[in-house]
Structures are given as structure tokens and as C-alpha cells.
Amino acid sequence: MASYAQLDLPEDGKLAENLAHFARALRKAGLPVGPGRTLDAVRAVAAAGFARKEDFFHTLQAVFVSRPEERATFAQVFRLFWRDPRYMEHMMSLMLPQIRGVQEDRAAQAAEKRAAEALLDGQLPPMPQTGEAPEQIEIDATATLSAEERLKTLDFEQMSAEEIAAAKRMLARLSLPVPPLRIRRTAPSALTARIDARRTLRQALRHGGEIASLAHKAPVTRWPNLVVLCDISGSMTDYSRMVLHFVHAVANRKGQGWAKVHAFTFGTRLTNITRHLRARDVDAALKAAGQEAQDWSGGTRIGQSLHVFNRDWSRRVLGQGAVVLLITDGLDRDDAGVLAKEAERLHLSCRRLIWLNPLLRWTGFAPKAAGIRALLPHVDSFRAGHSIASLEALGQALSDPGDRGLRDRLLARMHD
């Protein structure tokens, strides 16, 4: 393989070295860039020249980009690396710990934060110094859990910007396996457990009524659908965005069992974001979902949203034993009677209804809110949904048909 020195590049420049650093930044940002593509990029630039920035951009894009969804990430990394100073300040501001609303997140272009993390390598700019030095507190952390284990149990709402970025990478690796469903339909099988009398007699008719051999059959299995109903009201913003990262990973991971993954968001109205989650780039997918759903960080009308889902979507997506994940804190503005009625209808229409509630992070949680008391009797399982560990535990609820989570205990407290 040729080395960089063998290529026709300026002897006194560092273009080949910079291209190697640029390829490393693209790889950190998620593009499948290896040494071979890096060498191809050096050769392409040597052949095409680099007098104009536009030609330089398109030459490198032709080498490094192989999928349409990778273009946004490439453009952001290119603009930051070959360098726009004002854009560097903008990228660094994206990495600062701050309380961000959905509108601020949607103003950023897709893949901007990932490009910032790749090029800044997780290092934040220095914070402004005040006149007095802050008090230093030393804590003995020798007996604490590892950083990853701590991150798994940390509340999404309490995470810093760096921890959120690490949590998103962990969520992208999570899976949500589900056992297949056995249905009454059967298919021919080599197993001898069950005799297929109809096929045996049909074969015998072809031989004058003589049964030469017995035919056998076995039950057919199929995968259920997963339907996610995610609350995006103001009280759920930090949790819903992390859950949607997880749902995106589930929707795009092949071979884990789900036939189809449908996703809906609701605050004051119901929005179907299923088609947006099919995009491979998670930043582009969530940006498109945010533009589709106009009620981010607003009020909550759970009863009305479930009514619209039951009326317009349940027959389309809940057939064939679908599992429904309801992610909400249960704090509703609607009439509790309407909510209870729609929750009961949803429960009767699906195979299992699992409710994830971030309020269960509190040890003293009690079902006092009217919305929670209306929903609780109509779910199969009631579990926490505030951390990576709680989403990992969701797999246990899916594999165990008898899993109730905290449902039974809290129902008993409602009747005390």
C-alpha cells in the first residue's frame, strides 16, 4: 500500500496529516471511515487539487460518504474542522452544560452535537471565573461504583451534557428482545409431536387410500408489534428525549424480534413519528420528529390523546398481539373518567400494556394524582422509566408474562 509521502502533495505542507486527523474525527462522529478510505481521500485530493474550497468539500464527500444520512454529519464536521471560527464557538456552546428546551435543540442542525463531541473530544471550554474561588470538597470515592454503573442508575434529569452524551451512546447499544408468539395456525414439520390428519389422508388418496407415511405439523410462531406512546409535555421533556433515543435504536436494530415498531408522541395532541424513526441517523430522526410534533414542552391531555389513538390508529397497529409501552408521568389535565375509559379500551385492544413512569424514582411515590389513579387499574405492568437501568429492566417485563412491576402494590395502596 502506498504511503502518504509517495503521493503528489506539497512537500512543505501538512495536508496529508490533516486529512488523517479529519478522517479520525469523522470516525468518532459515527461514519465508517478506515485507513483505506483515508488513503483514498489523500489520492483524490492529489488528483483533483485543492484550490477551491467547494471542490475540496465535494472531493472528500465523494470518498467518505456512502449513505445519504451521513451527509449531514460530514458537512458539520467538515465545516468545523476546515475552519469557521464563529461555527467553532457555536459548537462549543452546544457542549456547555445548560438547561435546554426542545426549541433550542431543534434550532441546531442534525448531527451538530455529535460533530462537536467528535472534534472537541468531550472537552468543554473553560467556564467564566468569578472573583472568589469555589469551595473545594474532597470525597473519598474508592468504594463507589464504576462510572458506567453509576451512569446507568443516574436520573436522566440530573445528567450533565457530557453524561447525556455518554448515556445516549449506551442507549444506542441496548436491545429489547421479545419472545415470539405461538398462534393456532400450523405448518408442515419434520417433528413427530403432532400428526397432521388432514394432510395424511390427502396423501393417502393419491395412493388408493393406503397410508404410506404419517404427515406431521407444528405451531407457527410470529413476532409481535411494539407500539410506543411517549409523553412530550413540559414535565417529561428530559425523559422523553432519552426514551426516543432508545426507541430509535430498537426500531433500527434488526433481528431482535419485533415485527414493526410504531411510535407516537403526545402532549396536547397525538403525533405519529414512526416514519421519522426509520432514519439511520438518530439526530436527523429526532429533529424531524420534533418538527412534526408541535406540542413539545407544552401541556398534557393524556385522555384526549388516547381517545384519538383508539379511534384512528388502534385497529391499524394493535392487531396480532401488539405490546404497548406508555411513557408518561400520569399528570393529566383531562377528566379522570375520560382517561380511565380510554385506558381501558387501549388495554383491551393490545396483548400487554406496560406503563413507564419516571416519578417512580422517588421512594415515597404514592398514587395520589387523579390521572395516575385512573390509569393504574388498566395496565399490566407499572415500572420506572427514569434511567438506563430502568430501560434495561424493561426486557424482564417483556419476557415474563406475569410481571406486574409495582402495579399490585400501588393498587393496594389506592384502596387503603
Backbone hydrogen bonds, N-H to C=O, Kabsch-Sander energy under -0.5 kcal/mol:
donor,donor_aa,acceptor,acceptor_aa,energy
6,Q,3,S,-0.9
7,L,4,Y,-1.6
9,L,7,L,-1.9
13,G,10,P,-0.8
18,N,14,K,-2.5
19,L,15,L,-2.6
20,A,16,A,-1.8
21,H,17,E,-2.0
22,F,18,N,-2.6
23,A,19,L,-2.4
24,R,20,A,-1.9
25,A,21,H,-2.0
26,L,22,F,-2.2
27,R,23,A,-2.1
28,K,24,R,-2.0
29,A,25,A,-1.7
30,G,27,R,-1.0
31,L,26,L,-2.3
33,V,31,L,-2.1
34,G,32,P,-0.5
38,T,34,G,-1.8
39,L,35,P,-2.4
40,D,36,G,-2.1
41,A,37,R,-2.4
42,V,38,T,-1.9
43,R,39,L,-2.2
44,A,40,D,-2.7
45,V,41,A,-2.4
46,A,42,V,-2.2
47,A,43,R,-2.0
48,A,44,A,-2.9
49,G,45,V,-2.3
56,F,52,R,-2.2
57,F,53,K,-2.5
58,H,54,E,-2.4
59,T,55,D,-2.2
60,L,56,F,-2.1
61,Q,57,F,-2.5
62,A,58,H,-2.0
63,V,59,T,-1.0
64,F,60,L,-2.8
65,V,61,Q,-2.2
66,S,64,F,-0.5
70,E,67,R,-1.5
71,R,68,P,-1.5
74,F,70,E,-2.4
75,A,71,R,-2.7
76,Q,72,A,-2.0
77,V,73,T,-2.4
78,F,74,F,-2.8
79,R,75,A,-2.3
80,L,76,Q,-1.7
81,F,77,V,-2.8
82,W,78,F,-2.6
83,R,81,F,-0.7
84,D,79,R,-0.9
88,M,84,D,-2.1
89,E,85,P,-1.9
90,H,86,R,-2.0
91,M,87,Y,-2.7
92,M,88,M,-2.4
93,S,89,E,-1.9
94,L,90,H,-1.3
95,M,91,M,-0.9
95,M,92,M,-0.6
96,L,92,M,-0.6
96,L,93,S,-0.7
100,R,98,Q,-0.8
105,D,101,G,-1.7
106,R,102,V,-2.6
107,A,103,Q,-1.1
108,A,104,E,-0.8
108,A,105,D,-0.7
112,E,109,Q,-1.7
115,A,111,A,-2.1
116,A,112,E,-2.4
117,E,113,K,-2.6
118,A,114,R,-2.1
119,L,115,A,-2.2
120,L,116,A,-2.8
121,D,117,E,-0.9
122,G,117,E,-0.7
123,Q,120,L,-1.9
138,E,136,Q,-0.5
141,A,139,I,-0.8
144,T,141,A,-1.2
150,R,146,S,-2.5
151,L,147,A,-2.2
152,K,148,E,-1.8
153,T,149,E,-1.1
154,L,150,R,-0.8
154,L,151,L,-0.6
156,F,386,H,-2.4
158,Q,155,D,-1.4
159,M,156,F,-1.1
164,I,160,S,-2.5
165,A,161,A,-2.0
166,A,162,E,-2.0
167,A,163,E,-2.7
168,K,164,I,-2.4
169,R,165,A,-1.5
170,M,166,A,-1.9
171,L,167,A,-2.7
172,A,168,K,-1.8
173,R,169,R,-0.6
173,R,170,M,-0.9
174,L,170,M,-0.7
174,L,171,L,-0.8
178,V,256,Q,-1.0
181,L,222,R,-3.2
183,I,181,L,-0.5
183,I,220,V,-2.3
187,A,218,A,-2.2
189,S,216,H,-1.7
194,R,217,K,-0.6
196,D,215,A,-2.9
197,A,195,I,-1.1
200,T,196,D,-2.2
201,L,197,A,-2.5
202,R,198,R,-1.9
203,Q,199,R,-2.0
204,A,200,T,-1.8
205,L,201,L,-1.8
206,R,202,R,-0.7
206,R,203,Q,-0.6
207,H,204,A,-1.5
208,G,205,L,-1.0
209,G,204,A,-2.6
210,E,204,A,-0.6
210,E,207,H,-1.0
212,A,210,E,-1.0
217,K,194,R,-2.0
218,A,187,A,-2.1
220,V,185,R,-2.6
222,R,181,L,-1.9
226,L,260,K,-2.7
227,V,323,V,-2.8
228,V,262,H,-2.8
229,L,227,V,-0.5
229,L,325,L,-3.1
230,C,228,V,-0.6
230,C,264,F,-3.0
231,D,327,I,-2.9
232,I,266,F,-2.3
234,G,298,G,-2.4
236,M,233,S,-1.6
237,T,233,S,-0.5
237,T,234,G,-0.8
240,S,236,M,-3.3
241,R,237,T,-1.9
242,M,238,D,-0.9
243,V,239,Y,-2.5
244,L,240,S,-2.4
245,H,241,R,-1.4
246,F,242,M,-1.8
247,V,243,V,-2.7
248,H,244,L,-2.3
249,A,245,H,-1.8
250,V,246,F,-2.1
251,A,247,V,-2.7
252,N,248,H,-1.5
253,R,249,A,-0.6
253,R,250,V,-0.7
254,K,252,N,-0.7
256,Q,253,R,-0.6
259,A,224,P,-2.6
262,H,226,L,-3.1
262,H,260,K,-0.5
264,F,228,V,-2.8
265,T,271,T,-2.6
266,F,230,C,-2.1
267,G,269,R,-1.2
271,T,265,T,-2.8
273,I,263,A,-2.0
273,I,271,T,-0.7
274,T,263,A,-0.6
277,L,273,I,-1.4
278,R,275,R,-0.7
279,A,276,H,-1.4
282,V,280,R,-0.6
285,A,281,D,-2.3
286,L,282,V,-2.5
287,K,283,D,-2.0
288,A,284,A,-2.3
289,A,285,A,-2.2
290,G,286,L,-2.3
291,Q,287,K,-2.0
292,E,288,A,-1.8
293,A,289,A,-2.5
294,Q,292,E,-0.7
296,W,293,A,-0.5
297,S,232,I,-2.4
298,G,295,D,-1.3
301,R,267,G,-3.0
305,S,301,R,-2.1
306,L,302,I,-2.7
307,H,303,G,-1.9
308,V,304,Q,-2.1
309,F,305,S,-2.2
310,N,306,L,-2.9
311,R,307,H,-2.1
312,D,308,V,-2.8
313,W,309,F,-2.5
314,S,309,F,-1.9
316,R,313,W,-0.8
317,V,313,W,-2.1
318,L,314,S,-2.3
322,A,318,L,-0.9
323,V,225,N,-2.7
324,V,352,R,-2.8
325,L,227,V,-2.9
326,L,324,V,-0.6
326,L,354,I,-2.9
327,I,229,L,-3.0
327,I,325,L,-0.6
328,T,326,L,-0.7
328,T,356,L,-1.6
332,D,330,G,-1.0
333,R,300,T,-1.5
339,L,335,D,-1.9
340,A,336,A,-2.5
341,K,337,G,-2.0
342,E,338,V,-2.4
343,A,339,L,-2.6
344,E,340,A,-2.1
345,R,341,K,-1.9
346,L,342,E,-2.3
347,H,343,A,-2.5
348,L,344,E,-2.1
349,S,345,R,-1.0
349,S,346,L,-0.5
350,C,346,L,-0.8
350,C,347,H,-0.6
351,R,322,A,-2.6
352,R,322,A,-1.0
354,I,324,V,-3.0
354,I,352,R,-0.5
355,W,381,S,-2.9
356,L,326,L,-2.8
356,L,354,I,-0.5
357,N,355,W,-0.5
357,N,383,R,-2.5
360,L,357,N,-1.6
361,R,358,P,-1.7
362,W,359,L,-1.8
365,F,362,W,-1.5
368,K,366,A,-2.3
373,R,369,A,-2.2
374,A,370,A,-1.7
375,L,371,G,-1.9
376,L,372,I,-2.5
378,H,375,L,-2.1
379,V,376,L,-1.3
380,D,353,L,-2.6
381,S,353,L,-1.4
382,F,404,R,-1.7
383,R,355,W,-3.0
385,G,357,N,-0.6
389,A,152,K,-2.7
391,L,387,S,-1.4
392,E,388,I,-2.2
393,A,389,A,-2.1
395,G,392,E,-1.3
396,Q,393,A,-0.9
397,A,393,A,-1.2
398,L,394,L,-1.6
399,S,395,G,-1.9
400,D,396,Q,-1.4
403,D,400,D,-1.9
406,L,382,F,-3.0
407,R,404,R,-2.1
410,L,406,L,-2.2
411,L,407,R,-2.4
412,A,408,D,-2.0
413,R,409,R,-1.5
414,M,410,L,-1.6
415,H,411,L,-1.2
416,D,413,R,-0.6
